[in-house]
Structures are given as C-alpha cells and as structure tokens.
Amino acid sequence: MRNSSPPPGPVVGIDLGGTDIKGVVVASDGSVVHSIRRATHRERGPQAVVEAVADTAAALVAENGERTGQPLLAVGVVVPGLVDESAGVAAYSANLGWRDLPLRDLLGERLGLPVVLGHDVRAGAVAEGRLGAGRGHDDFVFVALGTGIAAAHVRAGRASPGSHHAAGELGHLVVRRTGPRCGCGNRGCLEGLASASALARRYQRAVRLRDGNAAAVSAEEVCRLAVAGCPVARRVWDSAVAALADGLAAYAVLCDPGLIVLGGGVARAGAALTDPLRSALAARLTFKRPPELAIAQLGTQAGCRGAALLALGHAPAEVAS
C-alpha cells in the first residue's frame, strides 16, 4: 500500500529562446509556483548562453527552496533547433550557434539534479494539447512564431521528432527563392520573412532606405503601426502574412491538420494575424477545407510549461509497499 508521505516535489521547466530564457517552478499537480524571465544574450557566444541557462535554473532552485522548502526532483530544459532528446544533445541551432552540445550532462553536473532535454516547440505543442488551445484535438499542428519559426505536429498527445530529430523545422522551408539569406545558409526561408526578428529587421531596413535612419522596433510595434495605417509597416506585415500563408498551405496539403495553433510573439497580434491569414489560406487551399486557426492559450509559457511536463514525466514517484 502507499505510504502517507507527501506527493513528489516540484520540478523546474526552462525554455531557452533566441531572445529570452523563461523558467518556471511547477508543482506535482502542474500548477506554476514561481516564474522568471531573463535575457539570453546570445551575442556573447554559445558558452555564455549555457552559463545563462544554468544560472537561471540555479536561481529557480534557490527560489523554490526559500518558498516551499521542498526538494526539486528534476529539471526540464527545452531548446530550439535540432535536438537529440534521447542522447541529451543540442545537435544544431542556427540562432544560438550550437553544434553537438551535450547540454543535458553539462547542466546536470552544474545543478546536481536529473536534467531532461527536449525541443522547445515540441514541448510547447504538447503543453498546448494538454493545457491550452489544443485540448480536445487529437491531431493538430503548433507553430511558434518567435525569433525563429518552427512547428510540431501532435497526434494522440505526442509530437514526433522525426527520423533525424529535425521534424517541424518549418522556418527553413524555402518560400521565396530570391529572399534574404537565412542563418541556415539558404535563401528565402520562411523564418527570414515572417519571424519576429524578420519583421523588425525588414521594417527597419525599409524605413532606413526611406529616411536614412531608423530606430529599433519590435514585431509587435510593426503590427501596431500596420493596423494604425503606416504604409511601410503595412507592406512589411502583409508580406510576412503572405509568406506564412504559403508555408502553412504547403504543410496543410502534405499533412492535413484540422487545427493550427499559433504561438510565439508574433501570435500576440491576435486577429490582426489570424483574419488575413485565414483568408490567405482559403485562397491557397481551393480544393480542400483549410485548417482552423487558434491563438495559443499558454502564451510565452508554452515552452517552459512543456519543459516542466517533461521533467514531471521523469520525476520518480515516491511509493512504498
């Protein structure tokens, strides 16, 4: 029989993005106890990013000890790019400059806790399926529109990594052969046209060509300016939506998802994104029913909530006979 000891303690979930590191402490029932957000500082180099992840996790461990006194059982970390989850290796990330980095072991040695490594978008997709906009759908695709663009197709609660840990790299689908050079080395990738970083960069370039200089802006500001009627922002926004529609239409033809859940910073545009995107998909998918569109409900916490689910799945259950 089970003893009367308390349930397993909390876990840490860390989502490493190209711009921010987001972390949560999650209790055994899935509720968020504490959260933190820090800059990635990828401009300082790959090793500095590893240290930033370790420092963020260590801060959450310390905060949990002060708040609850319960020992943490595991740490889940999710990262972008190509991830060999079984080996615990971050195989490749164009945005972070990583190749074949044994991140699970490096963080485990630093933290003294079991570490589970996963892919940020696949983990976020599973979290949206269990806790967010994908609930009730056995077959949907989650698309993260952040610093980069990636996707994960969830079937029966699982997101497949593919044969070479590269499933879902939608951002590197070429949609404009003469488009800008991507971090992967190719030209015209969707990521270089419709990601948050691409929106900001393309708007700044257009304003600089017109006025000779341009202040830094975010993708959200580009969207706001476009909605307000700024011609330059409108052209950049419409171009990004058209590129995204091309990429998603190609995916819909091949995989026929019933639902596309849009997450990441660009998705915070809400109807300003979904309304024109819905029309653009319908125009491209003339022979079939286009997928439904929904905005992710977990917002910026999708990845770290998914990382925590990974950690909870590996946390040992304390039972006694």
GIGIZI-V523483 format. One record per pair of residues at least 6 apart in sequence whose ideal C-beta (glycine too) atoms are under 6 Angstrom apart, sorted by the first residue. I is the first residue (numbers start at 1). J is the second residue. D is the distance in whole Angstrom. If there is no record, write none. Layout:
I|J|D ; I|J|D
This chain:
2|319|6 ; 3|320|4 ; 5|318|6 ; 7|28|5 ; 8|28|5 ; 8|73|6 ; 8|315|5 ; 8|318|6 ; 9|70|4 ; 9|71|5 ; 9|73|5 ; 10|25|5 ; 10|26|6 ; 10|27|5 ; 10|33|6 ; 10|70|6 ; 10|72|6 ; 11|26|6 ; 11|73|6 ; 11|74|5 ; 11|308|5 ; 11|311|4 ; 11|312|5 ; 11|315|6 ; 12|25|6 ; 12|57|6 ; 12|60|5 ; 12|72|6 ; 12|75|4 ; 13|24|5 ; 13|26|6 ; 13|76|5 ; 13|304|4 ; 13|307|4 ; 13|308|3 ; 14|23|5 ; 14|57|6 ; 14|77|5 ; 14|307|6 ; 15|22|5 ; 15|78|5 ; 15|120|6 ; 15|303|3 ; 15|304|4 ; 15|307|6 ; 16|53|6 ; 16|79|5 ; 17|146|6 ; 18|95|4 ; 18|147|3 ; 19|40|6 ; 19|147|5 ; 20|37|6 ; 20|40|6 ; 21|38|5 ; 21|40|6 ; 21|56|5 ; 22|37|5 ; 22|304|5 ; 23|36|5 ; 23|56|5 ; 23|60|5 ; 23|304|6 ; 24|32|5 ; 24|35|5 ; 24|304|5 ; 24|308|6 ; 25|33|4 ; 25|34|4 ; 25|60|5 ; 25|64|5 ; 26|32|6 ; 26|308|4 ; 27|33|5 ; 34|63|5 ; 38|56|5 ; 40|49|6 ; 42|49|6 ; 42|96|6 ; 46|97|5 ; 46|98|5 ; 49|96|6 ; 54|107|6 ; 54|110|5 ; 57|75|6 ; 57|111|6 ; 61|72|6 ; 64|72|6 ; 73|315|4 ; 74|114|4 ; 74|311|4 ; 74|314|5 ; 74|315|5 ; 75|113|5 ; 75|115|5 ; 75|311|6 ; 76|116|5 ; 76|307|4 ; 76|308|6 ; 76|310|4 ; 76|311|3 ; 77|117|6 ; 77|307|6 ; 78|118|5 ; 78|120|4 ; 78|123|4 ; 78|303|5 ; 78|307|4 ; 79|90|5 ; 79|120|6 ; 80|93|5 ; 80|120|5 ; 81|92|5 ; 81|93|3 ; 82|91|4 ; 82|92|4 ; 82|165|5 ; 82|166|5 ; 83|90|6 ; 83|119|4 ; 83|165|6 ; 84|91|5 ; 84|165|5 ; 85|117|6 ; 85|118|5 ; 88|104|3 ; 88|117|5 ; 89|102|5 ; 90|98|5 ; 90|101|4 ; 90|103|5 ; 91|100|6 ; 92|99|6 ; 94|183|4 ; 94|184|5 ; 95|147|6 ; 95|148|5 ; 103|117|6 ; 104|115|5 ; 104|117|4 ; 107|115|5 ; 108|115|4 ; 116|310|5 ; 116|311|5 ; 116|314|5 ; 118|310|5 ; 120|303|5 ; 121|144|5 ; 121|150|4 ; 121|152|5 ; 121|168|6 ; 122|152|4 ; 122|159|4 ; 123|303|6 ; 123|306|3 ; 123|307|5 ; 123|310|6 ; 124|302|4 ; 124|303|4 ; 124|306|5 ; 125|142|3 ; 125|152|4 ; 125|154|5 ; 125|159|5 ; 126|159|6 ; 126|306|5 ; 127|298|6 ; 127|302|5 ; 127|305|4 ; 127|306|4 ; 127|309|6 ; 128|134|4 ; 128|142|5 ; 128|261|5 ; 128|296|6 ; 128|298|6 ; 128|302|6 ; 129|154|5 ; 132|296|6 ; 132|297|4 ; 132|298|4 ; 133|261|5 ; 133|294|5 ; 133|296|5 ; 133|297|5 ; 134|140|5 ; 134|261|6 ; 137|259|5 ; 138|156|6 ; 139|155|5 ; 139|258|6 ; 140|154|6 ; 140|257|6 ; 140|259|4 ; 140|261|6 ; 141|151|6 ; 141|153|5 ; 141|257|4 ; 141|260|5 ; 142|152|5 ; 142|261|5 ; 143|151|5 ; 143|262|5 ; 144|150|5 ; 144|263|5 ; 144|264|4 ; 145|264|4 ; 145|266|4 ; 145|267|5 ; 146|196|6 ; 146|264|4 ; 146|265|5 ; 147|196|6 ; 147|197|5 ; 148|171|5 ; 148|191|5 ; 148|195|6 ; 149|170|6 ; 149|171|3 ; 149|190|6 ; 149|191|5 ; 149|195|5 ; 150|168|5 ; 150|170|6 ; 150|171|6 ; 151|168|4 ; 151|170|4 ; 152|159|4 ; 152|168|5 ; 160|167|6 ; 161|167|6 ; 170|247|6 ; 171|190|5 ; 171|191|3 ; 172|184|5 ; 172|189|5 ; 173|190|5 ; 173|247|5 ; 174|188|5 ; 174|189|6 ; 175|190|5 ; 175|243|5 ; 175|246|5 ; 175|247|5 ; 176|188|4 ; 177|188|5 ; 179|187|6 ; 179|188|3 ; 179|192|6 ; 179|193|6 ; 180|192|5 ; 181|187|6 ; 182|189|4 ; 182|191|6 ; 182|192|5 ; 190|243|6 ; 190|247|4 ; 192|198|5 ; 193|243|4 ; 194|240|4 ; 194|243|5 ; 194|244|4 ; 196|219|4 ; 196|265|5 ; 196|266|5 ; 199|219|4 ; 199|222|5 ; 199|240|6 ; 200|217|5 ; 200|218|6 ; 200|219|5 ; 202|236|5 ; 203|217|6 ; 203|222|5 ; 203|233|6 ; 203|236|5 ; 204|214|4 ; 206|232|5 ; 207|214|4 ; 207|232|6 ; 208|214|4 ; 219|265|6 ; 219|266|5 ; 222|233|5 ; 223|269|4 ; 223|272|6 ; 225|233|4 ; 226|233|4 ; 226|234|5 ; 226|237|4 ; 227|272|5 ; 241|276|5 ; 241|277|6 ; 245|277|6 ; 245|280|4 ; 245|281|6 ; 249|281|6 ; 249|284|4 ; 249|285|6 ; 252|285|6 ; 252|291|6 ; 257|291|5 ; 258|291|6 ; 259|291|6 ; 259|292|5 ; 260|291|5 ; 260|293|5 ; 261|294|5 ; 261|296|5 ; 262|295|6 ; 263|296|3 ; 263|302|5 ; 267|295|5 ; 274|293|5 ; 278|293|6 ; 281|290|4 ; 282|290|5 ; 296|302|6 ; 298|305|6
